[in-house]
Structure formats: structure tokens, C-alpha cells
Amino acid sequence: MKSTQAILQTKDMAIERALYVSFELGDKAWKLAICDGQRAPARFTIAAGAHCAVLQCIAKSKVRCGLPPDAPVYSCYEAGRDGWWLHRWLKEPGIHNIVVDSSSIEVNRRSRRAKSDRLDGDKLLAMLLRYYRGDTRVWSLLQEPSPQAEDERRLHRELQRLVRERTAHTNRIRALLVLHNLRPAHVGDRAWLQWWPAHQAQLLPQLRWEIERELQRLDLVKQQIHTIEAQRTHELAQQRHPLVSRLIQLRAIGVCSAWTLVKEVFGWRRFGNRRQLAGSLGLTPTPYSSGDSHVEQGISKAGNKRVRALLVELAWRWLRLQPHSQLSRWFNQRFAHGSKRMRRIGIVALARRLAIALWRFVEHGEIPADAMLKPISA
């Protein structure tokens, strides 16, 4: 009986005769580590983005390992600045590629550890072998968006970046004016157009010219923001984004929030259950329990940080604009009368429940319990 179990275990752990490739992607050069699971890995350094060189390295490695030309090839690389174009290109010749969440790769827990591109490539290759041996929890894989879904994320991400840039310009102008004890109520609005000509004579020439240049950059950013918002409004009016229009029906959900939720998560990702959704947003708890030690380390903070931060903001807004909903009553009973720390913990729990409720509303049309819809305008 024992010998039979040992034979089955050995058979299950055997590696398929194939080629395994790890990419360490750099700005100027790529480092490839290639092996067949039996020999020591061969390492190649090629120019970044060199398509033909990748295929040549794979062909040389098949000859070195004694594999036929049609042997399967499995590859991986860390998610980064190269995005998804390499993944899609590798799939064209039949290479089985996976994109790995870089924060999920295990590292040595020593205070000092050696790190280089070569060592990182070898580590990826070793974990790739473990993954295809059956250890699927060795790392976290990213789900590939379609080219259209990836392109649709550009609009709101650019808008968020421009809003931050607008805030930076206004803060810079305020900081420069404080040098001369000038404190306008607003910067860049209609009141500013009257305030600035009346006070700019109090400034020295160089400082005044610097503020003028900041104002020019601020005007450009505001024009670009207006253009993007007009484009988004036009597309919503044309009913091109039905999921966004559906989310907007709920009170406490605005256009910006609904657009971000749909384009980042709900519009293209598919979840089997609520745990998968919460895990993709990093809103799952991470307990640490060892012996008599039991510590709650907070949420995992894995996944999409944009949506995670947005959901926390929406949770606070939900309490204010949906006070009679079941979610708001649950929060008030559990956390509203606690300390500030307990309310912060509770708002994250509410954000997790709110994400699940919004997902069910988008997927199945289930309105959150006792939630109010916006009145239909005539």
C-alpha cells in the first residue's frame, strides 16, 4: 500500500518535458533564464523589446535540452511598466505565458539578502517550475484585460492625474503668495480674476513672473480636465456605458465613482463569489495566529489600490446619503458608538460589504437592502 502511494506521488510531481522561461524586464535589457526542469538554467541577455532575440533564445535552448521544435514553452514575468503587450505577443506563437503580481513573490526573511537581475530571474524560474508542479499558491497571477478594456481605463486615470496636478499648481501659487502675506480665498476662479490684478503689484518681479507661469500651466490643466469631462458626459448621453448608467441610479454613487468602478473592476473582470471580489481589492483580513499569539494585521491591501481607496470614500458617503439602508444600520450598530480607531476599522468592513452589494447590483440587478434610488428626472 505504501509503495503504491509513493509511485502515485512521484508521478504527480513529475515535470512535463517542456521549456520554462522567466523574463526579468529592464528598461534597456532583458534577462532570460531558461531550463527544462532537469538541467541548470541557461541565461541570456538581450536588448529590451527584441522580439526575434526571444524566439532565438528559445530555439537555442530547445536544442540544448534535446527537446523537439514543437515542445511546449511556459513563461512568466512580473507585472510592470511593459504592461500586457509582451503577454499578448508571447501567446501568438503558442507560448503559455503568465503575468505575476510582483508583491506576491516570496523573498528571504533575512535582514540582508542578495538581489540582482540574475538572481531575480532564477527565482522566477524556480517558482515557475513549482507552479507547474502543482503548487498553484506559490504566487498571485493577474487577469488579462482585453485591449479595449485596457484602453478604456486611460480616461479616468488621466483625469485623476490631472486633478492632482491642478491641486499641486494651486497649492504652489498659495505658497508663493504667503511669502508676502497674501492669502486669497480661491485661486484660478472668477474671484481670482479680480483679486490678482489688484494685488500683483505688491510682488517682486521674479516672484510675479513665476506665479504667472504657474497660472498658465493651471489654465492648461483645467482646459484638459474640462475636455475629458465633456467627452465622458457625451459618451454617457449616448448610452455607451450601460453599467455606469446603472450604478449612477443609486444615491451616493456619482459619475466619477461609477466610471472608475466599472472600468477598473466590474466591466471586464468576472468573479465566482464575494470572496474573490474582496480578495482582488485587498479588502480581506490578514490574521496572524501562532500558538497563543493572535494578532489581526489589518487588510491585505493587495490588488487595485485605486478602487480600494475609492470604496472607503464611498463608504463614508453611503452613511451620509443612505442612512436607512441595511449597510448603514449595520455600521451604526457595530461601530458608530466606538472609538475613532473602531470607526476606521468599521468603515473598511463597510467598504468590503458595499463592494459586494454594488457587484451584485451590477451583475444581477439586486438593489442593496433598503437603499434608495435617485429620482428619475423629467
LINLIN-V257646 format. One record per residue. RES is the residue in one letter. OMEGA is omega in whole degrees, -180 to 180 (NA if undefined). NEAR is the number of other ideal C-beta (glycine too) atoms within 12 Angstrom. Layout:
res->{RES & RES}
omega->{OMEGA & OMEGA}
near->{NEAR & NEAR}
This chain:
res->{M & K & S & T & Q & A & I & L & Q & T & K & D & M & A & I & E & R & A & L & Y & V & S & F & E & L & G & D & K & A & W & K & L & A & I & C & D & G & Q & R & A & P & A & R & F & T & I & A & A & G & A & H & C & A & V & L & Q & C & I & A & K & S & K & V & R & C & G & L & P & P & D & A & P & V & Y & S & C & Y & E & A & G & R & D & G & W & W & L & H & R & W & L & K & E & P & G & I & H & N & I & V & V & D & S & S & S & I & E & V & N & R & R & S & R & R & A & K & S & D & R & L & D & G & D & K & L & L & A & M & L & L & R & Y & Y & R & G & D & T & R & V & W & S & L & L & Q & E & P & S & P & Q & A & E & D & E & R & R & L & H & R & E & L & Q & R & L & V & R & E & R & T & A & H & T & N & R & I & R & A & L & L & V & L & H & N & L & R & P & A & H & V & G & D & R & A & W & L & Q & W & W & P & A & H & Q & A & Q & L & L & P & Q & L & R & W & E & I & E & R & E & L & Q & R & L & D & L & V & K & Q & Q & I & H & T & I & E & A & Q & R & T & H & E & L & A & Q & Q & R & H & P & L & V & S & R & L & I & Q & L & R & A & I & G & V & C & S & A & W & T & L & V & K & E & V & F & G & W & R & R & F & G & N & R & R & Q & L & A & G & S & L & G & L & T & P & T & P & Y & S & S & G & D & S & H & V & E & Q & G & I & S & K & A & G & N & K & R & V & R & A & L & L & V & E & L & A & W & R & W & L & R & L & Q & P & H & S & Q & L & S & R & W & F & N & Q & R & F & A & H & G & S & K & R & M & R & R & I & G & I & V & A & L & A & R & R & L & A & I & A & L & W & R & F & V & E & H & G & E & I & P & A & D & A & M & L & K & P & I & S & A}
omega->{180 & -179 & 178 & 179 & 180 & -180 & -180 & 180 & 178 & -180 & -178 & -176 & -179 & -180 & 177 & 177 & -177 & 179 & -177 & -172 & 172 & 180 & 168 & -169 & 176 & -179 & -177 & -177 & 173 & 176 & -179 & 172 & -171 & 175 & 177 & -179 & -179 & -180 & 175 & -176 & 171 & -176 & -180 & 174 & -178 & 177 & -179 & 178 & -178 & -176 & -176 & -179 & 178 & 180 & 178 & 178 & 179 & 180 & 178 & -178 & 176 & 177 & -180 & -177 & 180 & -180 & 178 & -178 & -179 & 178 & -179 & -180 & 178 & -176 & 178 & 171 & 180 & 175 & -178 & -173 & 180 & 175 & -171 & -176 & -180 & 179 & -179 & 180 & 180 & -179 & -178 & 177 & 177 & 178 & 180 & -175 & 173 & 178 & -169 & 172 & -174 & -179 & -180 & -179 & -177 & 179 & 177 & -176 & 175 & -178 & 176 & 178 & 178 & 180 & 175 & 179 & 179 & 180 & 178 & 178 & 177 & 179 & 177 & -180 & 179 & 180 & 175 & 177 & 178 & -179 & -179 & 168 & 179 & 180 & -174 & -180 & -177 & 178 & 177 & -180 & 179 & 179 & -177 & 172 & 174 & 178 & 179 & 179 & 178 & -180 & -179 & 177 & -176 & -172 & -176 & 177 & 176 & 179 & 178 & 179 & 179 & 178 & 176 & 179 & 177 & 178 & 180 & 179 & 180 & 178 & 179 & 179 & 177 & -179 & 178 & -180 & 179 & 177 & 178 & 176 & 175 & -173 & 179 & 179 & -179 & 178 & 174 & 180 & -178 & 179 & 179 & -179 & 176 & -176 & -172 & 178 & -178 & -175 & -175 & 178 & -180 & -176 & 174 & -172 & -176 & 180 & -180 & 179 & 177 & 178 & 177 & 178 & 176 & 179 & 177 & 178 & 178 & 178 & 179 & 180 & -180 & 176 & 179 & 176 & 179 & 180 & -179 & 180 & 177 & 178 & 179 & 179 & 179 & -179 & 176 & 178 & 178 & 179 & 179 & -177 & -175 & 180 & 176 & 179 & 179 & -180 & -178 & -180 & -179 & 172 & -178 & 179 & 180 & -177 & -178 & -179 & -179 & 180 & -179 & -179 & -178 & -175 & -179 & -172 & -167 & -173 & -174 & 180 & 179 & -177 & 179 & -179 & -177 & 180 & 177 & 179 & -179 & 179 & 180 & 180 & -179 & -179 & 179 & 180 & 178 & 180 & 175 & -177 & 179 & -178 & 178 & -179 & 179 & -177 & 173 & -173 & -178 & -179 & -175 & -178 & 174 & 174 & -170 & -178 & 178 & -179 & 180 & 179 & 180 & -179 & 176 & 176 & 179 & 179 & 176 & -180 & 179 & 179 & -177 & -174 & 176 & -173 & -176 & 180 & -179 & 179 & -180 & 178 & 178 & 179 & -178 & 179 & -174 & -167 & -171 & -176 & 179 & 180 & 178 & 180 & 179 & 178 & 176 & 176 & -179 & -178 & 175 & 176 & 177 & 177 & 178 & 179 & 179 & 178 & 179 & 180 & 179 & 177 & 178 & 178 & 180 & -174 & -171 & -180 & -180 & 179 & 176 & -173 & 176 & 177 & -178 & 174 & 178 & 177 & -179 & 180 & -178 & NA}
near->{7 & 8 & 9 & 10 & 11 & 12 & 13 & 13 & 14 & 13 & 14 & 14 & 17 & 17 & 25 & 22 & 22 & 30 & 44 & 45 & 47 & 42 & 46 & 36 & 35 & 24 & 13 & 13 & 21 & 33 & 34 & 43 & 36 & 42 & 35 & 32 & 29 & 18 & 20 & 16 & 31 & 27 & 28 & 30 & 22 & 27 & 19 & 22 & 20 & 21 & 20 & 14 & 21 & 34 & 26 & 17 & 33 & 38 & 24 & 22 & 33 & 28 & 18 & 20 & 27 & 14 & 26 & 15 & 18 & 13 & 25 & 25 & 37 & 35 & 43 & 43 & 43 & 35 & 29 & 24 & 15 & 22 & 22 & 26 & 21 & 31 & 31 & 19 & 23 & 29 & 19 & 14 & 20 & 19 & 30 & 23 & 33 & 34 & 32 & 32 & 27 & 25 & 19 & 24 & 29 & 20 & 18 & 12 & 7 & 8 & 6 & 8 & 13 & 13 & 16 & 14 & 25 & 22 & 22 & 32 & 37 & 27 & 32 & 40 & 38 & 27 & 35 & 41 & 32 & 23 & 29 & 30 & 23 & 16 & 17 & 14 & 13 & 24 & 30 & 26 & 25 & 28 & 23 & 22 & 26 & 15 & 16 & 13 & 22 & 23 & 18 & 27 & 30 & 21 & 34 & 34 & 23 & 23 & 29 & 27 & 19 & 26 & 22 & 16 & 22 & 29 & 20 & 19 & 29 & 29 & 18 & 24 & 36 & 24 & 19 & 29 & 30 & 17 & 19 & 19 & 11 & 25 & 16 & 25 & 15 & 17 & 32 & 31 & 17 & 11 & 13 & 26 & 16 & 14 & 21 & 27 & 13 & 14 & 18 & 26 & 13 & 18 & 23 & 14 & 12 & 12 & 23 & 24 & 15 & 22 & 35 & 20 & 18 & 29 & 28 & 17 & 23 & 30 & 23 & 19 & 27 & 25 & 17 & 22 & 29 & 18 & 18 & 27 & 23 & 16 & 23 & 31 & 20 & 15 & 22 & 26 & 14 & 13 & 12 & 20 & 30 & 19 & 32 & 36 & 22 & 29 & 42 & 30 & 27 & 34 & 27 & 33 & 39 & 24 & 26 & 30 & 36 & 35 & 38 & 37 & 44 & 38 & 37 & 36 & 40 & 37 & 32 & 24 & 30 & 17 & 23 & 12 & 14 & 22 & 17 & 20 & 35 & 32 & 29 & 36 & 39 & 32 & 39 & 28 & 21 & 16 & 14 & 12 & 12 & 8 & 7 & 6 & 10 & 10 & 13 & 16 & 14 & 19 & 29 & 25 & 20 & 24 & 32 & 31 & 21 & 26 & 40 & 33 & 26 & 33 & 43 & 32 & 26 & 37 & 39 & 24 & 26 & 39 & 29 & 16 & 23 & 34 & 20 & 19 & 29 & 22 & 38 & 34 & 22 & 27 & 33 & 22 & 14 & 19 & 25 & 19 & 12 & 16 & 11 & 12 & 12 & 16 & 22 & 20 & 23 & 29 & 35 & 34 & 29 & 39 & 37 & 36 & 33 & 47 & 45 & 33 & 38 & 45 & 38 & 25 & 28 & 35 & 24 & 14 & 17 & 16 & 23 & 36 & 19 & 18 & 29 & 21 & 21 & 20 & 8 & 7 & 6 & 3}
